[in-house]
Amino acid sequence: MQNTENRVAVIILAAGMGTRMKSSKPKVLHEILGKPMVMYVVKTANKVAGSNVILVVGNQAEKVREVLSENYELIFALQEKQLGTGHAVLCALPYVPEYIEQVVILCGDVPLLSSSTVLRLLDDHIRKKRDVTLLAVEVDNPEGYGRVLFDKNMDVFEIVEEADASEEQKKIKIINTGIYCVKKKFLIDSLHKIKSNNAQCEYYLTDIIKIGYLGKKVVGVMVGTDCEEVIGVNNDEELIAAENIMRKIS
């Protein structure tokens, strides 16, 4: 794939409270092999988009900004109230340069994701001229994750969060990783259509899939092959698991 840094931006979601970590430290600053986990995500983002990396901060924003600014030149966007992932991306939009065509969205608590996987996702998205492409994986135990729903033509039409899923939907093993490539224009249009009428009363970024499908946009999914790469870190056990994997691949 050609170098796309000049027209691709990456938004990293790193504003969460991380209450399940049971620590006063900001979630994304918990360390893996002596380095804050979000730094691995920033390094990946840099390889994809150069200096066009926007980090959404919220919980202990100044602390996160201070730690990351020592190592990277980043654009910071503040999410003052934790109103969901859709709202977090909305907070970042004003900082996306005007000339950007594609936006990649990553999670600050998914430290094992490689730049090669993100570039493959971006390449797939651009080649197939999609408006939005989701990275998904198939897992044996999908509990806790959003499920990817397909229509009879095997086109993805919605992501349903665990809290909102029916018993039948909970059996689906293809899950949302929270990682997307989106045409900037579609992202701007769709974010303003998201509603918070769900179990968490939050603005889910996942809703852009359904908005795109209903709006006859080109919506697609790339199913990744490495489940370990997209592990999210939400508690101490997952932090230890991520560190063990990182130690193997380092």
C-alpha positions as CSV (number, residue, x, y, z in Angstrom):
1,M,0.0,0.0,0.0
2,Q,1.2,3.5,-0.8
3,N,2.2,5.8,2.1
4,T,-1.0,7.4,3.3
5,E,0.3,9.3,6.3
6,N,-0.6,12.6,4.7
7,R,-4.3,11.8,4.4
8,V,-4.9,9.5,7.3
9,A,-5.4,10.5,11.0
10,V,-5.6,8.2,14.0
11,I,-7.9,8.9,17.0
12,I,-7.0,7.0,20.1
13,L,-9.6,6.7,22.8
14,A,-7.9,7.0,26.2
15,A,-10.4,8.9,28.4
16,G,-11.9,6.1,30.4
17,M,-12.0,5.8,34.2
18,G,-10.8,2.2,34.4
19,T,-12.7,1.5,37.6
20,R,-12.1,-2.2,37.3
21,M,-8.3,-1.7,37.7
22,K,-9.0,-0.7,41.3
23,S,-6.3,1.9,41.2
24,S,-6.0,5.6,41.4
25,K,-3.7,5.6,38.4
26,P,-5.3,6.4,35.0
27,K,-6.1,3.1,33.3
28,V,-4.0,3.7,30.1
29,L,-0.9,4.5,32.2
30,H,-0.8,1.0,33.8
31,E,2.5,-0.5,32.7
32,I,3.3,-3.5,30.5
33,L,7.0,-4.4,30.6
34,G,7.7,-1.1,32.3
35,K,5.9,1.1,29.8
36,P,2.4,2.7,30.0
37,M,0.1,0.5,27.8
38,V,-1.1,3.5,25.8
39,M,2.4,4.1,24.6
40,Y,2.3,0.9,22.6
41,V,-0.9,2.1,20.9
42,V,0.7,5.5,20.2
43,K,3.7,3.9,18.6
44,T,1.4,1.8,16.3
45,A,-0.6,5.0,15.5
46,N,2.6,6.9,14.5
47,K,3.5,4.2,12.1
48,V,0.1,4.5,10.4
49,A,-0.5,8.3,10.4
50,G,2.8,10.0,11.3
51,S,2.1,13.1,13.3
52,N,-1.7,13.0,12.7
53,V,-2.5,11.3,15.9
54,I,-5.2,12.6,18.3
55,L,-5.4,11.2,21.8
56,V,-8.7,11.7,23.6
57,V,-8.1,12.2,27.3
58,G,-10.5,12.6,30.2
59,N,-9.8,10.8,33.5
60,Q,-6.7,12.6,35.0
61,A,-6.2,14.2,31.6
62,E,-3.2,16.3,32.7
63,K,-1.3,13.3,34.0
64,V,-1.8,11.4,30.8
65,R,-0.9,14.4,28.7
66,E,2.3,14.9,30.8
67,V,3.5,11.3,30.6
68,L,2.9,11.0,26.8
69,S,4.3,14.5,25.9
70,E,7.7,13.4,27.2
71,N,8.0,10.8,24.4
72,Y,5.6,11.9,21.6
73,E,4.3,14.9,19.8
74,L,0.5,14.3,20.0
75,I,-2.7,16.3,19.5
76,F,-4.8,16.1,22.7
77,A,-8.6,16.3,22.7
78,L,-10.5,16.6,26.1
79,Q,-13.6,14.6,26.8
80,E,-14.8,16.3,29.9
81,K,-17.8,14.0,30.6
82,Q,-17.7,10.2,29.9
83,L,-20.7,9.9,27.6
84,G,-19.5,7.0,25.6
85,T,-17.1,6.2,22.7
86,G,-19.2,8.0,20.1
87,H,-19.0,11.2,22.2
88,A,-15.3,10.7,22.6
89,V,-14.7,10.6,18.9
90,L,-16.9,13.7,18.5
91,C,-14.6,15.5,21.0
92,A,-11.6,14.6,18.7
93,L,-13.2,15.7,15.4
94,P,-12.3,19.4,15.7
95,Y,-8.6,18.4,15.9
96,V,-8.6,16.3,12.7
97,P,-6.9,18.3,10.0
98,E,-9.1,19.4,7.1
99,Y,-7.1,17.6,4.4
100,I,-7.6,14.2,6.1
101,E,-9.7,11.7,4.1
102,Q,-9.7,8.6,6.3
103,V,-9.8,8.2,10.1
104,V,-8.6,5.2,12.0
105,I,-10.0,4.7,15.5
106,L,-8.0,2.8,18.1
107,C,-8.4,2.1,21.8
108,G,-5.8,3.2,24.4
109,D,-6.3,-0.1,26.3
110,V,-5.6,-2.4,23.4
111,P,-1.7,-2.4,23.5
112,L,-0.9,-5.6,21.5
113,L,-2.4,-4.4,18.2
114,S,0.3,-4.2,15.5
115,S,0.8,-1.5,12.9
116,S,0.8,-4.2,10.2
117,T,-2.8,-5.2,11.2
118,V,-4.0,-1.6,11.2
119,L,-2.4,-1.0,7.8
120,R,-4.0,-4.2,6.4
121,L,-7.4,-2.9,7.7
122,L,-6.8,0.5,6.1
123,D,-5.7,-1.1,2.8
124,D,-8.8,-3.3,2.8
125,H,-11.0,-0.3,3.6
126,I,-9.6,1.9,0.8
127,R,-9.4,-0.8,-1.9
128,K,-13.0,-1.7,-1.4
129,K,-14.1,1.9,-1.3
130,R,-16.0,1.6,1.9
131,D,-17.4,4.3,4.1
132,V,-16.6,2.3,7.2
133,T,-14.7,-0.9,7.9
134,L,-14.7,-2.7,11.3
135,L,-12.0,-5.0,12.5
136,A,-13.6,-8.1,14.1
137,V,-12.3,-11.4,15.4
138,E,-13.9,-14.8,16.1
139,V,-13.5,-16.0,19.6
140,D,-14.6,-19.1,21.5
141,N,-15.8,-17.2,24.5
142,P,-17.4,-13.9,23.3
143,E,-18.8,-12.9,26.8
144,G,-18.5,-9.2,27.5
145,Y,-18.0,-8.1,23.9
146,G,-20.2,-6.5,21.3
147,R,-21.4,-9.0,18.7
148,V,-21.2,-8.4,15.0
149,L,-24.6,-9.0,13.2
150,F,-24.8,-10.0,9.5
151,D,-27.8,-10.0,7.2
152,K,-28.8,-12.9,4.9
153,N,-26.2,-11.7,2.3
154,M,-23.5,-11.8,5.0
155,D,-23.2,-8.0,5.0
156,V,-22.6,-6.5,8.5
157,F,-25.5,-4.4,9.6
158,E,-25.1,-3.8,13.3
159,I,-23.0,-4.3,16.4
160,V,-25.0,-5.1,19.5
161,E,-23.4,-4.6,22.9
162,E,-23.6,-7.5,25.4
163,A,-25.9,-5.5,27.7
164,D,-28.4,-5.0,24.8
165,A,-28.0,-8.4,23.2
166,S,-30.7,-11.1,23.1
167,E,-29.9,-14.6,24.2
168,E,-29.6,-15.7,20.5
169,Q,-27.3,-12.8,19.7
170,K,-25.1,-13.7,22.7
171,K,-24.2,-17.0,20.9
172,I,-22.5,-15.1,18.1
173,K,-18.7,-15.6,18.2
174,I,-17.6,-12.8,15.9
175,I,-16.9,-9.8,18.1
176,N,-16.2,-6.1,17.7
177,T,-12.7,-5.1,18.6
178,G,-13.5,-1.4,18.8
179,I,-11.1,-0.6,15.9
180,Y,-12.4,1.1,12.7
181,C,-11.4,2.8,9.5
182,V,-13.9,5.5,8.5
183,K,-14.2,8.0,5.7
184,K,-13.9,11.4,7.5
185,K,-17.1,12.8,5.8
186,F,-19.2,9.7,6.8
187,L,-17.8,9.9,10.3
188,I,-18.8,13.5,10.8
189,D,-22.3,12.8,9.4
190,S,-22.9,9.7,11.4
191,L,-21.7,10.8,14.8
192,H,-24.4,13.5,14.8
193,K,-27.0,10.8,14.3
194,I,-26.0,8.6,17.3
195,K,-28.6,8.4,20.1
196,S,-28.1,7.3,23.7
197,N,-31.2,5.1,23.9
198,N,-29.4,1.9,25.2
199,A,-28.8,0.1,28.5
200,Q,-25.8,2.3,29.4
201,C,-27.4,5.6,28.2
202,E,-24.2,6.3,26.3
203,Y,-23.4,7.4,22.7
204,Y,-22.0,4.2,21.2
205,L,-19.5,4.5,18.4
206,T,-20.7,1.1,17.3
207,D,-23.9,2.7,16.1
208,I,-22.2,4.1,13.0
209,I,-22.3,0.6,11.5
210,K,-26.1,0.5,11.6
211,I,-26.4,4.2,10.5
212,G,-24.2,3.4,7.5
213,Y,-26.1,0.2,6.6
214,L,-29.5,1.9,6.8
215,G,-28.1,4.9,4.8
216,K,-27.0,2.5,2.0
217,K,-23.4,3.3,2.7
218,V,-20.6,0.8,1.9
219,V,-20.1,-0.9,5.3
220,G,-17.7,-3.8,5.7
221,V,-15.8,-6.0,8.2
222,M,-12.3,-7.5,8.2
223,V,-12.1,-10.5,10.4
224,G,-8.6,-10.7,11.9
225,T,-6.9,-14.0,12.6
226,D,-5.1,-13.1,15.9
227,C,-7.4,-12.9,18.9
228,E,-4.5,-12.1,21.3
229,E,-3.6,-8.9,19.3
230,V,-7.0,-7.3,20.1
231,I,-7.2,-8.1,23.8
232,G,-8.5,-5.2,25.8
233,V,-7.1,-4.5,29.3
234,N,-9.8,-3.8,31.8
235,N,-8.5,-5.3,35.0
236,D,-5.4,-6.7,36.7
237,E,-5.8,-10.2,35.3
238,E,-6.0,-8.9,31.7
239,L,-3.0,-6.7,32.4
240,I,-1.0,-9.7,33.4
241,A,-2.2,-11.7,30.4
242,A,-1.2,-8.8,28.0
243,E,2.2,-8.6,29.7
244,N,2.8,-12.3,29.3
245,I,1.9,-12.1,25.6
246,M,4.1,-9.0,25.1
247,R,7.0,-10.8,26.7
248,K,6.6,-13.7,24.2
249,I,6.6,-11.5,21.2
250,S,9.2,-8.9,22.3
